[in-house]
Amino acid sequence: MKKTLLGVLFVLASALSAGAQDGKPLVCIRSTDIDHTKAPNDHTILFFMKDGKVWKTTLQSDCPELTVNGFQYGPTPPDNICGNAQTIRVLKSGAVCEMGPLLPANP
């Protein structure tokens, strides 16, 4: 049990540190603070926060049918969405796409 927990923590720490770019800390948003999301095209996701802020990520590659079918994500760690350390899954096609950095956006 201890080995399994340590393995999970190691994988999570590795994923989070891999997401940092140019020595900058990983940017994460709390999933509970998200009001809604929007995918204006097949490579961009906007996160509209309850406080009125908007965050944007550009996916690492085009994610076919994203705008048509919508997506789901599993927060990493459990209540955060982190740029460069997160994947999303398109609902009907099942395509898995990697998020890029999270950046502030103007709606």
PEBEL-V260351 format. One record per pair of residues at least 6 apart in sequence whose C-alpha atoms are under 6 Angstrom apart, sorted by the first residue. I is the first residue (numbers start at 0). J is the second residue. D is the distance in whole Angstrom. If there is no record, write none. Layout:
BEGIN
I/J/D
I/J/D
END
This chain:
BEGIN
14/84/6
15/84/6
18/83/5
18/84/5
19/25/5
26/81/6
26/82/6
27/79/6
27/80/5
27/81/4
28/79/5
28/80/5
29/78/6
29/79/4
30/78/5
30/79/5
32/48/6
32/49/6
33/47/6
33/48/4
33/49/6
34/47/6
34/48/5
34/49/5
35/47/5
36/45/6
36/46/5
36/47/6
37/44/6
37/45/5
38/44/5
38/66/6
40/66/6
41/61/5
41/62/5
41/63/6
41/65/5
41/66/6
42/57/6
42/58/5
42/61/5
42/62/6
43/56/6
43/57/5
44/55/6
44/56/5
45/54/6
45/55/5
46/53/6
46/54/5
47/53/5
53/104/5
54/102/6
54/103/5
54/104/5
55/101/6
55/102/5
55/104/6
56/99/6
56/100/6
56/101/5
57/99/5
58/97/6
58/98/4
58/99/5
59/97/6
59/98/6
59/99/6
65/89/6
68/90/6
69/89/6
69/90/6
70/88/5
70/89/4
70/90/5
71/87/6
71/88/5
72/87/5
74/80/5
82/98/6
82/99/5
82/100/4
82/101/5
83/98/5
83/99/5
83/100/5
85/98/6
86/96/5
86/97/4
86/98/6
87/95/6
87/96/5
88/94/6
88/95/5
END
